[in-house]
Amino acid sequence: MLWYNWYPKLWEGQVGVAVSDSPVGPFTIVNLQVQVTQKDQKPGAGTLFVDDDGTGYYIYTAIGAEFAESGGDKSPHHTVRVERLTPDFLGSTGQVSDVLAGGCEATSMLKHNGLYYALFDNTCCFCKEGSGARVYVASNPLGPYTQRPNINRTPGRGPVVAGQQASIARIPTPDGEALIWIADRWGSRPDGVKGHDFQFWSAPLSFDNAGNIMPIANHSQWSLKVRVGSGPALHSKRPYTWPKKKDPNPLKIDPCTNAPLPAEE
């Protein structure tokens, strides 16, 4: 199952669903225009979350939706909501949370000790300096949510990790599930191709007694014991290398800054 964000026209997004028998495809599109509640508000990127009972949710940004934070003026600016999916995961039930925040993107969800956590932060269009990771917590996937401390910002000093919050990986270990925070390190690719940027993977997240996620530490390396199944181990015969294909329609203008992009070699 693959939910994806696509743009018939830049920044006027749609949401689609594709399915495959394999995580690496090939995928078949089964719903080109999912009727999410914010379908007319330019849906941006989002992330799937599956609860313990198998119910699916989609947390995403609506680029064109209006929202006033802290009594401020309304502005069409990246609002975040959580939406419940149909049992087959191919569409939305129309059940949706209130707006969690405005001016934000890069959404993810996790569950810990019966609480639901939504993570995202300020818009950061392919920014090299990175963004934070706000944390909102609720006892129900559709809220209401309350804000907790940001785990990737040092007050007055910016992000701890120069990356933008991307997703949460759930890794099985002998001691239970480990939750790994993943961030995109924009501008880190050595070959200049935007899709080849590196990622930062945190050490397993930890929580205090109040249910707050402890701040991210910028460790260069860490180790983890992983619990695997009983089948034969799979080993790659050679390291992965980037396909030597050229983009048939390379971008000539950076969509964030409108600056000209260098031609691919």
Long-range contacts (C-beta under 8 A, 24 or more apart in sequence): 1-48, 1-89, 2-27, 3-34, 3-46, 3-48, 3-58, 5-43, 5-44, 5-45, 5-46, 5-60, 10-255, 11-42, 11-63, 11-255, 12-42, 13-42, 13-43, 13-44, 13-63, 14-39, 14-43, 15-39, 15-43, 15-46, 15-58, 15-60, 17-89, 17-90, 17-91, 30-90, 31-90, 31-91, 34-90, 34-91, 34-92, 35-91, 35-92, 36-60, 36-83, 36-92, 37-81, 37-83, 37-92, 37-94, 37-96, 38-62, 38-65, 38-79, 38-81, 38-96, 40-64, 41-65, 41-79, 44-78, 44-105, 45-105, 45-106, 45-107, 46-107, 47-107, 47-108, 47-109, 47-167, 48-85, 48-89, 49-108, 49-109, 49-110, 49-111, 49-141, 51-111, 51-141, 52-111, 55-84, 55-85, 55-87, 55-141, 56-84, 56-85, 56-89, 57-82, 57-83, 57-84, 57-85, 57-109, 57-141, 57-142, 58-82, 58-83, 58-85, 58-92, 59-83, 59-107, 59-108, 59-109, 59-118, 59-120, 60-107, 61-104, 61-105, 61-107, 61-120, 65-99, 67-99, 67-101, 67-102, 68-102, 69-101, 69-102, 69-103, 75-102, 77-102, 77-103, 78-102, 78-103, 78-104, 78-105, 78-123, 79-104, 80-104, 80-105, 80-107, 80-118, 80-120, 82-109, 82-118, 82-141, 82-142, 82-143, 84-141, 84-142, 95-142, 96-142, 97-141, 97-142, 97-143, 97-144, 97-145, 98-143, 98-144, 100-136, 100-143, 100-145, 101-134, 101-136, 101-147, 104-134, 106-131, 106-164, 106-165, 106-166, 106-184, 108-165, 108-166, 108-167, 108-168, 109-141, 109-168, 110-168, 110-170, 110-179, 112-179, 112-207, 112-211, 113-207, 113-211, 114-139, 115-139, 115-211, 116-140, 116-141, 116-145, 117-213, 118-145, 119-151, 119-165, 119-168, 119-181, 120-165, 121-150, 121-152, 121-153, 121-164, 121-165, 124-164, 124-186, 125-255, 125-256, 125-257, 126-186, 126-187, 126-194, 126-254, 126-256, 127-164, 127-186, 128-162, 128-186, 128-187, 128-188, 129-158, 129-159, 129-162, 130-158, 130-159, 130-161, 130-162, 130-163, 130-164, 130-183, 130-185, 130-186, 131-159, 131-164, 131-165, 132-159, 132-165, 133-165, 133-181, 133-183, 133-216, 135-212, 135-213, 137-211, 148-211, 148-212, 148-213, 149-212, 149-213, 149-215, 151-181, 151-213, 151-214, 151-215, 151-216, 152-181, 152-183, 152-215, 152-216, 160-215, 160-216, 160-217, 160-218, 161-200, 161-202, 161-216, 161-218, 163-199, 163-200, 166-199, 168-205, 169-201, 171-204, 171-224, 171-226, 172-226, 172-227, 172-228, 173-224, 173-225, 173-226, 173-227, 174-225, 174-227, 175-225, 178-204, 178-205, 178-224, 179-204, 179-205, 180-204, 180-205, 181-205, 181-216, 191-242, 192-262, 192-264, 193-242, 193-264, 194-251, 196-242
